[in-house]
Amino acid sequence: MQGKKFFFWGIVILTLFRADVRKRGLVKNVRSKKLFDRAQRNIPGGVNSPVRAWKSVGGSPRFITRGAGAHIFDVERKRYIDFVASWGPLILGHCHPKVTAAIRQALKRGTTFGAPTEGEVKLAALVTKRIRSIEKLRLVSSGTEATMSAVRLARAFTGKDKIVKFDGCYHGHVDGMLVRAGSGVATLALPDSPGVPKAYAIETLIAPYNDVSAVEAIFQQQLGAVAAVIVEPVCGNMGVIPPESGFLSGLRKLTQKHGALVIFDEIITGFRLARWKQT
Ligand SMILES: Cc1ncc(COP(=O)(O)O)c(C=O)c1O
């Protein structure tokens, strides 16, 4: 009799647990999948940045509802340790009380003005004080705008057109940066993405990451034509690949020798990998 009782209550608990699991969509990320289906009706690919696409991962991206400290929670109410940290900026984690208090204060004064503000002046001064190599800076809203502006500036400054980038490095969806390696080091690159005109793509030359001699070969072939070399100082867009010793300094020396510039795209690495000292 006692055994039957336990068996009965065991079944009840198991049934309730399974119903709860189903209700909360814990089994197959049902809610994320539904949202992804809906998203694809109005958003190309269902995501607003290639770095959020899950095509090569499989399944559907997780839709996030909130973050707290080092964790994020998805629509299934699953908790994850957040190793992405919004690709870098959330160095203090989610909803740090000092950060949210500052945002709240700023919101009271308005959101956007289309005119200069004192805050921009203070921020620019703070950044230039921290990083000695920065003399002046332009504040922009996205990484794509930042790399696009840097490339344009390099071309204007040097009066040259070609840009060297590395196979596997991502610098946003600027036309000329959506290009991968051709068959050889200095071959004309092919557009990686439909919609990028060939005329833009041929201005981008591809070298393998961590290979200074390949860059040197490009400089030799394209004498006097290269405006800049753009690089992720620690590559974060083909897995994490640290620069080999001498790679970054080698690029600096090469560009100096050939009257070109080197652009460190620190969209991910900036203020994260080094303790910038106040000068
Ligand atoms: C190194 C690097 N540069 C530029 C970008 C483009 O930034 P955004 O998506 O803000 O345009 C990214 C985005 O992931 C990036 O990882």
Ligand as a Chemical Component Dictionary entry (heavy atoms), coordinates in Angstrom:
data_LIG
# 
_chem_comp.id                   LIG 
_chem_comp.type                 NON-POLYMER 
_chem_comp.pdbx_formal_charge   0 
_chem_comp.three_letter_code    LIG 
# 
loop_
_chem_comp_atom.comp_id 
_chem_comp_atom.atom_id 
_chem_comp_atom.alt_atom_id 
_chem_comp_atom.type_symbol 
_chem_comp_atom.charge 
_chem_comp_atom.model_Cartn_x 
_chem_comp_atom.model_Cartn_y 
_chem_comp_atom.model_Cartn_z 
_chem_comp_atom.pdbx_ordinal 
LIG C1 C1 C 0 36.463 44.361 -34.834 1  
LIG C2 C2 C 0 35.143 44.931 -35.277 2  
LIG N1 N1 N 0 35.123 46.070 -35.992 3  
LIG C3 C3 C 0 33.963 46.626 -36.396 4  
LIG C4 C4 C 0 32.747 46.034 -36.094 5  
LIG C5 C5 C 0 31.458 46.671 -36.561 6  
LIG O1 O1 O 0 30.775 47.217 -35.472 7  
LIG P1 P1 P 0 29.212 47.573 -35.578 8  
LIG O2 O2 O 0 28.488 46.270 -35.598 9  
LIG O3 O3 O 0 28.962 48.408 -34.342 10 
LIG O4 O4 O 0 28.999 48.349 -36.841 11 
LIG C6 C6 C 0 32.720 44.853 -35.357 12 
LIG C7 C7 C 0 31.439 44.216 -35.019 13 
LIG O5 O5 O 0 31.357 43.143 -34.498 14 
LIG C8 C8 C 0 33.949 44.277 -34.947 15 
LIG O6 O6 O 0 33.990 43.127 -34.250 16 
# 
loop_
_chem_comp_bond.comp_id 
_chem_comp_bond.atom_id_1 
_chem_comp_bond.atom_id_2 
_chem_comp_bond.value_order 
_chem_comp_bond.pdbx_ordinal 
LIG C1 C2 SING 1  
LIG C2 N1 SING 2  
LIG C2 C8 DOUB 3  
LIG N1 C3 DOUB 4  
LIG C3 C4 SING 5  
LIG C4 C5 SING 6  
LIG C4 C6 DOUB 7  
LIG C5 O1 SING 8  
LIG O1 P1 SING 9  
LIG P1 O2 DOUB 10 
LIG P1 O3 SING 11 
LIG P1 O4 SING 12 
LIG C6 C7 SING 13 
LIG C6 C8 SING 14 
LIG C7 O5 DOUB 15 
LIG C8 O6 SING 16 
# 
